[in-house]
């Protein structure tokens, strides 16, 4: 929707207003970041804190974009006026009189209001994904610590037993393999 405005201003050789441009740039960058993190999810445990930090940056950027577009919340983009009346015959039950409504929607205002709402929603969604990424990273760190402790225990266990068995080694290995 915001690209519609940017194109319109460019076609008329005018500068795009900041309230449109900021939200447009943030939205395009957020889309690229979302696609990048979606396709690199398999590496996300190792860089989850970085992903969470960048997502929080997008939360702030969307809040700034919505702040610049905040004036649109006070506008009424739809004008509803009574129209002509029509009479409908209901057969043996009589007639019914219906009043029609004339609805006029200001396209520019409606699109800016929708962009304002989408900016708010994107700020909420990026905050949610930032929290999830940070939780995902904490889980990965706990798993690394657990694996390191288990690895140290198994190495120290092997060392304590291997000293007494060194002289008695046979030609086959005593190590276990799991399939």
Secondary structure, DSSP 8 states (H G I E B T S, - for coil): -HHHHHHHHHHTT----HHHHHHHHHHHHHHHHHHHHHHTGGGTTTTHHHHHHHHHHHHHHHHHHHHHTGGGGG---EEEEEEEEEEEE-GGG-EEEEEEEEEEE-HHHHHHHHHHHHHHHHHHHHHHHHHHHHHHHHHHHHHHHHHHHHHHHHHHHHHHHHHHHSTT--SS-------
